[in-house]
Amino acid sequence: MTTLLDASAAIAWCVPDEFDREAEALLAHVAADGAIVPPLWAFEIENALRNAHRRKRLSDEDARAVMLRIASLPIRVVDATEAPAFFGAFAISAAHDMSVYDAVYLDAARRHGATLASRDRRVLDVARSLGIPTFSDPSTSSG
């Protein structure tokens, strides 16, 4: 099954103190099988890297290395601006009182029949309520 990667999941690969077993499992999965992302994903990743760099959680060299590592992964951008996607994200956002930014990930996962990889508990809860499968490390029991 295709994996839809949200920024919160990938950001855990970027900052050493957030990289844990679940992040490692997801990184291995994406490296082997690829993932899809909406267009805003890249901007969210860059912003998170910039914030980590500004807060001295990443050096210049580390930030560049992370960007190169992410760029080398088989991640494909899917359109989120077509009318069905545009209205789908709005509907999810309104129905679940969440940002359209978060809803874009949920709508893309639903439209592509993908498993959602996220570290955002609220996004995961809404995904489950919508019947969207979520990624978890197969060696753990949490979802």
LOMI-695165 format. One record per residue: residue number from 1; residue in three letters; y, z negated, x of N, C-alpha, C, O, CB in turn. Coordinates in nm, 2 decimals. Each point is the difference from the previous one (the first is absolute). Glycine has a CB too. Example, Ala and Ser with C-alpha at 12.3 -4.5 7.8 and 13.67 -1.06 7.14 Angstrom:
// LOMI-695165
REC     k     r     n.py     n.pz     n.px    ca.py    ca.pz    ca.px     c.py     c.pz     c.px     o.py     o.pz     o.px    cb.py    cb.pz    cb.px
REC     1   Ala    -0.57    -0.78     1.32     0.12     0.00    -0.09     0.12     0.00     0.09     0.00    -0.07     0.10    -0.12    -0.05    -0.29
REC     2   Ser     0.23     0.19     0.15     0.11     0.00     0.09     0.11    -0.08    -0.08     0.11    -0.01     0.05    -0.17     0.23     0.07
END
This chain:
// LOMI-695165
REC     k     r     n.py     n.pz     n.px    ca.py    ca.pz    ca.px     c.py     c.pz     c.px     o.py     o.pz     o.px    cb.py    cb.pz    cb.px
REC     1   Met    -0.12     0.00     0.08     0.12     0.00    -0.08     0.12     0.00     0.09     0.01    -0.06     0.11    -0.13    -0.06    -0.30
REC     2   Thr     0.23     0.19     0.14     0.12     0.00     0.07     0.07    -0.13     0.00    -0.01    -0.08    -0.10     0.04     0.32     0.04
REC     3   Thr     0.04    -0.27     0.17     0.08    -0.13     0.01     0.15     0.03    -0.01     0.05     0.09     0.08    -0.24    -0.19     0.06
REC     4   Leu     0.26     0.04    -0.23     0.14     0.00     0.00     0.06    -0.12     0.07    -0.03    -0.11    -0.04     0.02     0.24    -0.19
REC     5   Leu     0.08    -0.10     0.33     0.05    -0.11     0.09     0.14    -0.04    -0.03     0.09     0.09     0.00    -0.24     0.00     0.18
REC     6   Asp     0.17    -0.21    -0.22     0.14    -0.04    -0.02     0.06    -0.06     0.13    -0.07    -0.03     0.09     0.02    -0.01    -0.33
REC     7   Ala     0.18     0.03     0.25     0.07    -0.04     0.12    -0.04    -0.14     0.04    -0.02    -0.03     0.12     0.21     0.18    -0.18
REC     8   Ser    -0.21    -0.24    -0.03    -0.03    -0.14     0.04    -0.14    -0.01     0.07    -0.01    -0.08     0.09     0.14     0.00    -0.29
REC     9   Ala    -0.22     0.17     0.17    -0.13     0.00     0.07     0.02     0.05     0.14    -0.06    -0.05     0.10    -0.06     0.08    -0.32
REC    10   Ala     0.19     0.08     0.24     0.02     0.06     0.13     0.09    -0.08     0.09    -0.02     0.00     0.12    -0.01     0.22    -0.22
REC    11   Ile     0.13    -0.29     0.04     0.09    -0.09     0.08    -0.08    -0.10     0.08     0.04    -0.05     0.10     0.14     0.09    -0.27
REC    12   Ala    -0.29    -0.09     0.11    -0.09    -0.10     0.07    -0.05     0.06     0.13    -0.04    -0.08     0.09    -0.02    -0.02    -0.31
REC    13   Trp     0.05     0.23     0.23    -0.04     0.06     0.13     0.11     0.00     0.11    -0.03     0.01     0.12    -0.13     0.13    -0.25
REC    14   Cys     0.28    -0.16     0.08     0.12     0.02     0.09     0.04    -0.13     0.07     0.05     0.01     0.12     0.02     0.16    -0.27
REC    15   Val    -0.09    -0.28     0.10     0.05    -0.13     0.05    -0.12    -0.09     0.04    -0.08    -0.03    -0.09     0.29     0.05    -0.05
REC    16   Pro    -0.23    -0.05     0.26    -0.12    -0.08     0.05    -0.03    -0.12    -0.09    -0.12    -0.02    -0.02     0.17     0.10     0.25
REC    17   Asp     0.05    -0.16    -0.27    -0.04    -0.12    -0.07    -0.04     0.03    -0.15    -0.04    -0.09    -0.07     0.20    -0.03     0.21
REC    18   Glu    -0.16     0.24    -0.18    -0.05     0.04    -0.14    -0.13     0.07     0.01    -0.06     0.02    -0.10     0.30    -0.01     0.02
REC    19   Phe    -0.28     0.03     0.20    -0.12     0.08     0.02    -0.12    -0.10    -0.01    -0.02    -0.08     0.09     0.14     0.26     0.05
REC    20   Asp    -0.20    -0.17    -0.25    -0.12    -0.08    -0.02    -0.12     0.08    -0.02     0.00     0.12     0.01     0.15    -0.30    -0.11
REC    21   Arg    -0.26     0.12     0.06    -0.12     0.07    -0.02     0.00     0.10    -0.11    -0.05     0.11     0.01    -0.06    -0.31     0.06
REC    22   Glu     0.18     0.17    -0.18     0.02     0.10    -0.11     0.08     0.12     0.05    -0.03     0.11    -0.03     0.01    -0.30    -0.14
REC    23   Ala     0.13     0.17     0.24     0.08     0.11     0.06    -0.08     0.08     0.09     0.01     0.12     0.00     0.20    -0.26    -0.02
REC    24   Glu    -0.29     0.08     0.10    -0.09     0.07     0.10    -0.10     0.09    -0.07    -0.02     0.11     0.04     0.05    -0.30     0.12
REC    25   Ala    -0.09     0.13    -0.27    -0.10     0.08    -0.08     0.07     0.12    -0.06    -0.06     0.11    -0.01    -0.07    -0.32    -0.03
REC    26   Leu     0.25     0.19    -0.02     0.07     0.11    -0.06     0.04     0.11     0.10    -0.01     0.12    -0.03     0.09    -0.28    -0.15
REC    27   Leu    -0.03     0.11     0.29     0.03     0.10     0.11    -0.12     0.08     0.04     0.02     0.12     0.02     0.16    -0.28     0.06
REC    28   Ala    -0.29     0.10    -0.06    -0.12     0.07     0.04    -0.04     0.10    -0.11    -0.04     0.12     0.02    -0.04    -0.31     0.11
REC    29   His     0.09     0.15    -0.26    -0.03     0.08    -0.11     0.09     0.13    -0.01    -0.04     0.11    -0.01    -0.04    -0.32    -0.11
REC    30   Val     0.21     0.18     0.14     0.10     0.11    -0.01    -0.02     0.10     0.12     0.01     0.12    -0.01     0.15    -0.27    -0.11
REC    31   Ala    -0.19     0.09     0.24    -0.02     0.09     0.12    -0.12     0.09    -0.02     0.00     0.11     0.04     0.10    -0.29     0.10
REC    32   Ala    -0.21     0.12    -0.21    -0.12     0.08    -0.02     0.01     0.10    -0.12    -0.05     0.11     0.01    -0.07    -0.30     0.09
REC    33   Asp     0.18     0.14    -0.21     0.00     0.07    -0.12     0.13     0.06    -0.05     0.01     0.07    -0.10    -0.20    -0.21     0.04
REC    34   Gly     0.30     0.10     0.12     0.13     0.04    -0.04     0.05    -0.08    -0.12    -0.07    -0.08    -0.06     0.02     0.31     0.14
REC    35   Ala     0.17    -0.20    -0.12     0.07    -0.06    -0.12     0.11     0.09    -0.05     0.04     0.10     0.07    -0.10    -0.33     0.02
REC    36   Ile     0.10     0.20    -0.21     0.12     0.07    -0.06     0.11    -0.10    -0.02    -0.02    -0.12    -0.02    -0.13     0.29    -0.09
REC    37   Val     0.27    -0.13     0.12     0.12    -0.08    -0.02     0.11     0.08    -0.08     0.00     0.12     0.01    -0.05    -0.25     0.20
REC    38   Pro     0.13     0.06    -0.29     0.12     0.07    -0.06     0.11     0.02     0.11    -0.01    -0.07     0.10    -0.05    -0.03    -0.33
REC    39   Pro     0.15     0.19     0.20     0.11     0.02     0.10     0.08    -0.12     0.05     0.04     0.00     0.12    -0.03     0.22    -0.22
REC    40   Leu     0.01    -0.32     0.02     0.08    -0.11     0.04    -0.07    -0.09     0.10     0.06    -0.08     0.06     0.05     0.09    -0.28
REC    41   Trp    -0.24     0.01     0.24    -0.08    -0.09     0.09     0.06     0.01     0.14     0.02    -0.11     0.06    -0.22     0.15    -0.20
REC    42   Ala     0.23     0.07     0.19     0.04     0.01     0.14     0.13    -0.07     0.02     0.03    -0.07     0.10    -0.14     0.29    -0.08
REC    43   Phe     0.20    -0.21    -0.12     0.13    -0.07     0.01    -0.02    -0.16     0.00     0.07    -0.07     0.07     0.05     0.27    -0.18
REC    44   Glu    -0.21    -0.24     0.03    -0.03    -0.14    -0.01    -0.06    -0.05     0.13     0.03    -0.11     0.05    -0.07     0.13    -0.30
REC    45   Ile    -0.05     0.06     0.31    -0.05    -0.04     0.13     0.11    -0.01     0.11     0.00    -0.09     0.07    -0.22     0.20    -0.14
REC    46   Glu     0.30    -0.01     0.07     0.11     0.00     0.10     0.09    -0.11    -0.02     0.05    -0.06     0.10    -0.06     0.31    -0.09
REC    47   Asn     0.04    -0.29    -0.13     0.09    -0.11    -0.03    -0.06    -0.13     0.04     0.06    -0.09     0.06     0.03     0.22    -0.25
REC    48   Ala    -0.22    -0.15     0.17    -0.07    -0.12     0.04    -0.01    -0.01     0.15     0.02    -0.11     0.06    -0.16     0.12    -0.27
REC    49   Leu     0.12     0.10     0.28     0.00     0.00     0.15     0.14    -0.03     0.05     0.01    -0.08     0.09    -0.19     0.25    -0.09
REC    50   Arg     0.28    -0.12    -0.06     0.14    -0.03     0.04     0.03    -0.15    -0.02     0.06    -0.06     0.09     0.01     0.30    -0.15
REC    51   Asn    -0.11    -0.29    -0.05     0.02    -0.15    -0.03    -0.08    -0.08     0.10     0.06    -0.10     0.05    -0.02     0.15    -0.29
REC    52   Ala    -0.16    -0.01     0.27    -0.08    -0.08     0.10     0.06     0.01     0.14     0.00    -0.10     0.07    -0.21     0.14    -0.21
REC    53   His     0.26     0.08     0.17     0.07     0.02     0.13     0.13    -0.09     0.01     0.02    -0.07     0.10    -0.12     0.30    -0.09
REC    54   Arg     0.18    -0.22    -0.12     0.12    -0.08    -0.01    -0.02    -0.15     0.02     0.07    -0.07     0.06     0.03     0.25    -0.21
REC    55   Arg    -0.21    -0.23     0.09    -0.04    -0.14     0.00    -0.08    -0.04     0.13    -0.04    -0.11     0.01     0.04     0.11    -0.26
REC    56   Lys    -0.01     0.10     0.34    -0.07    -0.02     0.13    -0.15    -0.03    -0.02    -0.06    -0.06     0.09     0.28    -0.03     0.00
REC    57   Arg    -0.27     0.14    -0.20    -0.15    -0.01    -0.01    -0.07     0.12     0.06    -0.12     0.00     0.03     0.16    -0.12    -0.24
REC    58   Leu     0.04     0.23     0.24    -0.05     0.12     0.07     0.10     0.04     0.11     0.12     0.00    -0.03    -0.25     0.07    -0.18
REC    59   Ser     0.08    -0.04     0.33     0.09     0.06     0.10     0.02     0.15    -0.03    -0.07     0.05    -0.09    -0.02    -0.22     0.26
REC    60   Asp     0.18     0.23    -0.10     0.02     0.15    -0.01    -0.13     0.07     0.03    -0.04     0.09    -0.08     0.28    -0.11     0.15
REC    61   Glu    -0.31    -0.02     0.03    -0.13     0.06     0.04    -0.10    -0.02    -0.10    -0.08     0.10    -0.04     0.13    -0.13     0.28
REC    62   Asp    -0.07    -0.09    -0.30    -0.09    -0.02    -0.10     0.02     0.08    -0.13    -0.09     0.05    -0.06     0.06    -0.28     0.16
REC    63   Ala     0.16     0.24    -0.14     0.04     0.07    -0.12    -0.04     0.15     0.02    -0.05     0.06    -0.09     0.24    -0.22     0.05
REC    64   Arg    -0.16     0.22     0.16    -0.04     0.14     0.02    -0.15     0.01     0.00    -0.05     0.10    -0.06     0.26    -0.07     0.20
REC    65   Ala    -0.28    -0.12    -0.08    -0.15     0.01     0.00    -0.06    -0.01    -0.14    -0.09     0.08    -0.03     0.09    -0.18     0.26
REC    66   Val     0.06     0.02    -0.31    -0.05    -0.01    -0.14     0.03     0.13    -0.08    -0.09     0.05    -0.07     0.13    -0.30     0.08
REC    67   Met     0.08     0.30     0.01     0.03     0.12    -0.07    -0.09     0.12     0.05    -0.04     0.08    -0.09     0.28    -0.16     0.07
REC    68   Leu    -0.27     0.09     0.14    -0.09     0.10     0.05    -0.14    -0.02    -0.05    -0.07     0.10    -0.04     0.20    -0.08     0.25
REC    69   Arg    -0.18    -0.15    -0.22    -0.13    -0.02    -0.05    -0.01     0.04    -0.15    -0.09     0.06    -0.04     0.06    -0.25     0.21
REC    70   Ile     0.13     0.15    -0.25     0.00     0.03    -0.14     0.01     0.16    -0.02    -0.07     0.05    -0.08     0.18    -0.28     0.03
REC    71   Ala    -0.03     0.29     0.13     0.02     0.15    -0.01    -0.13     0.07     0.04    -0.02     0.11    -0.05     0.26    -0.13     0.10
REC    72   Ser    -0.33    -0.04     0.02    -0.13     0.06     0.04    -0.10    -0.01    -0.10    -0.11     0.06     0.01     0.16    -0.11     0.22
REC    73   Leu    -0.03    -0.04    -0.33    -0.10    -0.02    -0.11     0.00     0.12    -0.10     0.10     0.06    -0.02    -0.08    -0.31     0.05
REC    74   Pro    -0.14     0.27    -0.09    -0.01     0.11    -0.10     0.06    -0.04    -0.13    -0.08    -0.03    -0.10    -0.12     0.12     0.22
REC    75   Ile     0.33    -0.10    -0.13     0.07    -0.05    -0.12     0.07     0.12    -0.06     0.08     0.07     0.07    -0.05    -0.31     0.01
REC    76   Arg    -0.05     0.27    -0.21     0.06     0.12    -0.07     0.10    -0.05    -0.10    -0.04    -0.09    -0.08    -0.17     0.23     0.12
REC    77   Val     0.32    -0.08    -0.04     0.11    -0.04    -0.10    -0.03     0.08    -0.13    -0.02     0.13     0.01     0.19    -0.18     0.17
REC    78   Val    -0.17    -0.02    -0.29    -0.02     0.07    -0.13     0.13     0.00    -0.08     0.08    -0.09     0.02    -0.32     0.02    -0.02
REC    79   Asp     0.26     0.17    -0.08     0.13     0.01    -0.07     0.01    -0.11    -0.11    -0.10    -0.03    -0.07     0.10     0.28     0.11
REC    80   Ala     0.12    -0.31    -0.04     0.02    -0.10    -0.10     0.13     0.03    -0.08     0.06    -0.09    -0.07    -0.18    -0.08     0.21
REC    81   Thr     0.16     0.30    -0.13     0.12     0.04    -0.07    -0.02     0.09    -0.11     0.10     0.04    -0.07     0.02    -0.08     0.28
REC    82   Glu    -0.24     0.09    -0.23    -0.03     0.09    -0.12     0.02    -0.09    -0.13    -0.01    -0.12     0.00    -0.16     0.26     0.14
REC    83   Ala     0.20    -0.07    -0.24     0.03    -0.07    -0.13    -0.11    -0.10    -0.04     0.04    -0.11    -0.03     0.08     0.32    -0.04
REC    84   Pro    -0.25    -0.18     0.07    -0.09    -0.10    -0.04     0.00    -0.12     0.09    -0.01    -0.12    -0.05    -0.14     0.30    -0.04
REC    85   Ala     0.17    -0.16     0.22     0.00    -0.12     0.09     0.13    -0.08    -0.02     0.00    -0.12     0.00    -0.14     0.25     0.17
REC    86   Phe     0.25    -0.06    -0.19     0.13    -0.06    -0.01     0.00    -0.09    -0.13     0.04    -0.12     0.01     0.07     0.31     0.11
REC    87   Phe    -0.16    -0.14    -0.23     0.00    -0.08    -0.12    -0.12    -0.10     0.00     0.02    -0.11    -0.06     0.08     0.31    -0.06
REC    88   Gly    -0.20    -0.17     0.19    -0.11    -0.10     0.01     0.04    -0.13     0.07    -0.03    -0.11    -0.04    -0.13     0.30     0.04
REC    89   Ala     0.23    -0.17     0.11     0.05    -0.12     0.08     0.10    -0.08    -0.09     0.00    -0.12     0.00    -0.03     0.25     0.22
REC    90   Phe     0.12    -0.06    -0.29     0.10    -0.07    -0.08    -0.08    -0.08    -0.11     0.04    -0.11    -0.03     0.13     0.30     0.07
REC    91   Ala    -0.27    -0.13    -0.10    -0.07    -0.07    -0.11    -0.07    -0.12     0.05     0.00    -0.11    -0.06    -0.03     0.33    -0.05
REC    92   Ile    -0.03    -0.21     0.23    -0.07    -0.12     0.06     0.10    -0.10     0.03    -0.02    -0.12    -0.03    -0.16     0.26     0.12
REC    93   Ser     0.29    -0.10    -0.03     0.11    -0.10     0.03     0.05    -0.07    -0.12     0.01    -0.13     0.01     0.06     0.28     0.18
REC    94   Ala    -0.04    -0.08    -0.29     0.05    -0.06    -0.13    -0.11    -0.09    -0.06     0.04    -0.11    -0.05     0.11     0.30     0.01
REC    95   Ala    -0.27    -0.15     0.03    -0.11    -0.08    -0.06    -0.03    -0.12     0.07    -0.04    -0.10    -0.06    -0.05     0.31    -0.03
REC    96   His     0.11    -0.22     0.22    -0.05    -0.11     0.08     0.12    -0.07     0.07    -0.02    -0.09     0.09    -0.20     0.20    -0.05
REC    97   Asp     0.34    -0.08    -0.08     0.12    -0.06     0.06     0.00    -0.01     0.15     0.01    -0.11     0.06     0.01    -0.02    -0.27
REC    98   Met    -0.04     0.25     0.27     0.00     0.01     0.15     0.09     0.11     0.04     0.04     0.08    -0.08    -0.28    -0.17     0.09
REC    99   Ser     0.26     0.10     0.12     0.09     0.10     0.05    -0.07     0.14    -0.01    -0.12     0.01     0.00     0.22    -0.17     0.16
REC   100   Val    -0.02     0.26    -0.17    -0.06     0.14    -0.01    -0.06     0.03     0.14    -0.10     0.07     0.00     0.27     0.00    -0.17
REC   101   Tyr    -0.12    -0.13     0.28    -0.06     0.02     0.13    -0.14    -0.04     0.00    -0.09     0.07     0.05     0.31    -0.10     0.06
REC   102   Asp    -0.25    -0.09    -0.16    -0.14    -0.05    -0.01    -0.08     0.09    -0.10    -0.12     0.03     0.03     0.19    -0.26     0.03
REC   103   Ala    -0.01     0.26    -0.17    -0.07     0.08    -0.10    -0.04     0.14     0.05    -0.10     0.05    -0.05     0.22    -0.18    -0.12
REC   104   Val    -0.05     0.19     0.26    -0.03     0.13     0.06    -0.14    -0.01     0.06    -0.08     0.10    -0.02     0.32    -0.05     0.06
REC   105   Tyr    -0.27    -0.15     0.03    -0.13    -0.02     0.06    -0.11     0.00    -0.10    -0.11     0.06     0.01     0.21    -0.18     0.19
REC   106   Leu    -0.08     0.04    -0.30    -0.10    -0.02    -0.11    -0.02     0.13    -0.07    -0.11     0.04    -0.03     0.18    -0.28     0.00
REC   107   Asp     0.04     0.31    -0.01    -0.01     0.13    -0.07    -0.08     0.10     0.09    -0.08     0.07    -0.05     0.29    -0.12    -0.08
REC   108   Ala    -0.17     0.06     0.26    -0.07     0.09     0.09    -0.15    -0.03     0.01    -0.08     0.09     0.00     0.30    -0.06     0.12
REC   109   Ala    -0.25    -0.16    -0.11    -0.15    -0.03     0.01    -0.07     0.04    -0.13    -0.11     0.05     0.00     0.17    -0.24     0.15
REC   110   Arg     0.01     0.17    -0.27    -0.07     0.03    -0.12    -0.01     0.15    -0.02    -0.11     0.05    -0.04     0.21    -0.25    -0.06
REC   111   Arg     0.00     0.28     0.13     0.00     0.14    -0.01    -0.10     0.07     0.09    -0.06     0.10    -0.03     0.30    -0.11    -0.03
REC   112   His    -0.26    -0.05     0.18    -0.09     0.06     0.10    -0.14    -0.07     0.00    -0.09     0.04     0.08     0.29     0.02     0.06
REC   113   Gly    -0.22    -0.15    -0.24    -0.13    -0.06     0.00    -0.04    -0.08     0.12    -0.11     0.00     0.05     0.04     0.18    -0.20
REC   114   Ala     0.17    -0.24     0.22    -0.01    -0.06     0.13    -0.02    -0.15    -0.01     0.04    -0.06    -0.10     0.10     0.24     0.20
REC   115   Thr    -0.19    -0.24     0.00    -0.01    -0.14     0.02     0.13    -0.04     0.06     0.05     0.06     0.10    -0.30    -0.07    -0.08
REC   116   Leu     0.32    -0.10    -0.07     0.12    -0.04     0.05    -0.02    -0.11     0.11    -0.07    -0.10    -0.02     0.18     0.15    -0.20
REC   117   Ala    -0.04    -0.03     0.33     0.00    -0.09     0.11     0.14    -0.06     0.01     0.10     0.07     0.02    -0.28     0.05     0.11
REC   118   Ser     0.19    -0.25    -0.16     0.13    -0.07     0.00    -0.02    -0.15     0.04    -0.12    -0.05    -0.01     0.20     0.21    -0.17
REC   119   Arg     0.02    -0.22     0.23     0.00    -0.14     0.03     0.09    -0.08    -0.10     0.02    -0.12     0.02    -0.07     0.17     0.22
REC   120   Asp     0.11     0.02    -0.33     0.09    -0.05    -0.10    -0.08    -0.05    -0.12    -0.05     0.08    -0.07     0.24     0.07     0.15
REC   121   Arg    -0.20    -0.28    -0.10    -0.08    -0.06    -0.10     0.04     0.05    -0.14    -0.08     0.03    -0.08     0.05    -0.23     0.22
REC   122   Arg     0.16     0.21    -0.17     0.05     0.05    -0.13    -0.05     0.14    -0.02    -0.05     0.03    -0.11     0.25    -0.18     0.12
REC   123   Val    -0.19     0.24     0.09    -0.04     0.14    -0.01    -0.15     0.00    -0.03    -0.05     0.08    -0.08     0.24     0.00     0.23
REC   124   Leu    -0.26    -0.16    -0.07    -0.15     0.00    -0.02    -0.04    -0.05    -0.14    -0.09     0.06    -0.06     0.06    -0.10     0.30
REC   125   Asp     0.10    -0.06    -0.29    -0.03    -0.05    -0.14     0.03     0.11    -0.10    -0.08     0.02    -0.09     0.14    -0.25     0.16
REC   126   Val     0.05     0.30    -0.06     0.03     0.11    -0.10    -0.10     0.11     0.02    -0.05     0.05    -0.10     0.29    -0.11     0.11
REC   127   Ala    -0.28     0.09     0.11    -0.10     0.11     0.02    -0.13    -0.04    -0.07    -0.05     0.09    -0.07     0.15    -0.04     0.30
REC   128   Arg    -0.14    -0.17    -0.22    -0.13    -0.04    -0.06     0.02     0.01    -0.16    -0.09     0.03    -0.07     0.03    -0.18     0.27
REC   129   Ser     0.18     0.11    -0.25     0.02     0.00    -0.14     0.00     0.15    -0.05    -0.03     0.02    -0.12     0.16    -0.23     0.13
REC   130   Leu    -0.10     0.30     0.08     0.00     0.14    -0.04    -0.13     0.07     0.03    -0.02     0.12    -0.03     0.26    -0.11     0.08
REC   131   Gly    -0.34    -0.09     0.00    -0.13     0.06     0.03     0.00     0.08     0.13    -0.09     0.08     0.02     0.05    -0.07    -0.26
REC   132   Ile     0.14    -0.03     0.33     0.00     0.07     0.13    -0.08    -0.09     0.10     0.03    -0.11     0.02     0.20     0.22    -0.07
REC   133   Pro    -0.33    -0.05     0.11    -0.08    -0.08     0.10     0.09    -0.03     0.12     0.09     0.07     0.04    -0.30     0.04    -0.12
REC   134   Thr     0.18    -0.22     0.14     0.08    -0.05     0.12    -0.09    -0.01     0.12    -0.12    -0.03    -0.01     0.28    -0.09    -0.14
REC   135   Phe    -0.11     0.14     0.27    -0.07     0.00     0.12    -0.01    -0.15     0.05     0.09    -0.08    -0.02    -0.01     0.31     0.08
REC   136   Ser    -0.20    -0.26    -0.01    -0.01    -0.13     0.06    -0.11     0.02     0.11    -0.08     0.09     0.00     0.15    -0.22    -0.21
REC   137   Asp    -0.06     0.04     0.31    -0.10     0.00     0.10    -0.14    -0.03    -0.06    -0.02    -0.10    -0.06     0.19     0.02     0.23
REC   138   Pro    -0.26     0.17    -0.15    -0.13    -0.02    -0.06    -0.08    -0.12     0.04    -0.09    -0.05    -0.06     0.08     0.29     0.04
REC   139   Ser     0.05    -0.30     0.14    -0.06    -0.12     0.05     0.06    -0.13    -0.06    -0.05    -0.11     0.03     0.00     0.24     0.18
REC   140   Thr     0.15    -0.11    -0.30     0.05    -0.12    -0.06    -0.02     0.01    -0.15    -0.03     0.11    -0.06     0.20    -0.14     0.24
REC   141   Ser    -0.16    -0.08    -0.25    -0.02     0.00    -0.14     0.13     0.01    -0.08    -0.01     0.03    -0.13    -0.19    -0.17     0.17
REC   142   Ser     0.32     0.13     0.02     0.12     0.02    -0.07     0.04     0.14    -0.02    -0.04     0.09     0.08     0.11    -0.31     0.01
REC   143   Gly     0.00     0.25    -0.20     0.04     0.14    -0.03     0.13     0.03     0.03     0.05     0.11    -0.02    -0.21    -0.10    -0.14
END
